[in-house]
């Protein structure tokens, strides 16, 4: 089973985003939705290539982490990860298992 992706609505990053990103840096909703659709298609393609869900999820997470660390300060990335961990520990991600999250903001 593919590990669910956390949406920004599930992870409270508002304080972190306020500190780290200007409005110019925040992607518009349409752009975020488009990026989410591209990720969904990439997942579909990798699945059709018989890649394991763990390999797909790990590659996506690694890519996301690489991108975040290039555009945000380390302490902001750590806060995002802490919020994600809390969401997992609180069961929020289990409740969303199987739901498509890529285009959510």
C-alpha positions in Angstrom: 0.0 0.0 0.0 1.4 3.4 -1.0 2.2 5.6 2.0 -0.3 8.5 2.1 1.1 11.9 1.3 0.3 14.6 3.9 -1.5 17.7 2.6 -0.8 21.1 4.0 -4.3 21.1 5.4 -3.4 18.1 7.5 -0.1 19.5 8.8 -0.3 22.9 10.4 2.5 24.8 8.7 0.9 28.2 8.8 3.4 29.7 11.3 6.3 28.1 9.6 5.2 29.3 6.2 4.7 32.8 7.5 8.3 32.9 8.7 9.9 31.2 5.7 7.9 32.1 2.6 6.8 35.3 1.1 3.6 35.5 -0.9 5.6 35.5 -4.1 7.2 32.1 -3.1 3.9 30.4 -2.1 2.5 28.5 -5.1 -1.0 29.6 -6.3 -3.7 27.0 -5.8 -3.8 26.2 -9.5 -0.1 25.6 -9.6 -0.2 23.4 -6.6 -3.1 21.4 -8.1 -1.2 21.0 -11.3 1.9 19.8 -9.5 -0.2 17.4 -7.6 -1.6 16.0 -10.8 1.9 15.5 -12.2 2.9 13.6 -9.1 -0.2 11.4 -9.4 0.7 10.6 -13.0 4.3 9.9 -12.0 3.0 7.5 -9.3 0.7 5.8 -11.8 3.6 5.4 -14.3 6.0 4.0 -11.7 3.4 1.6 -10.5 2.9 0.4 -14.1 6.6 -0.2 -14.2 6.1 -2.7 -11.3 8.1 -0.5 -8.8 7.2 -1.3 -5.2 5.1 1.2 -3.4 7.9 1.6 -0.8 10.4 2.4 -3.5 8.0 5.0 -5.1 7.1 6.6 -1.8 10.8 6.7 -0.7 11.9 8.3 -4.0 9.1 10.9 -3.7 9.9 11.6 -0.1 13.6 11.9 -0.9 12.9 14.3 -3.8 10.6 16.4 -1.7 13.1 16.6 1.1 15.9 17.6 -1.3 13.7 20.4 -2.7 12.6 21.6 0.7 16.1 21.8 1.9 17.1 23.8 -1.1 14.4 26.4 -0.7 13.8 26.6 3.1 16.0 27.0 6.2 16.8 23.8 8.0 14.7 24.8 11.1 11.7 25.3 8.9 12.1 21.9 7.3 12.5 20.3 10.8 9.2 22.0 11.9 7.4 20.6 8.8 8.8 17.1 9.6 7.7 17.4 13.2 4.2 18.4 12.1 4.1 15.4 9.8 5.3 13.1 12.6 2.6 14.4 14.9 0.0 13.8 12.1 1.2 10.2 11.8 1.3 9.6 15.6 -2.2 11.1 16.0 -3.6 8.7 13.3 -4.5 11.5 10.9 -2.6 9.9 8.1 -4.3 6.4 8.7 -7.7 8.0 8.4 -6.6 9.4 5.0 -5.1 6.2 3.7 -6.0 5.5 0.2 -7.1 9.1 -0.4 -5.3 11.1 -3.1 -3.5 14.1 -1.5 -1.2 15.3 -4.2 -3.2 18.3 -5.3 -4.3 19.4 -1.9 -3.1 22.6 -0.2 
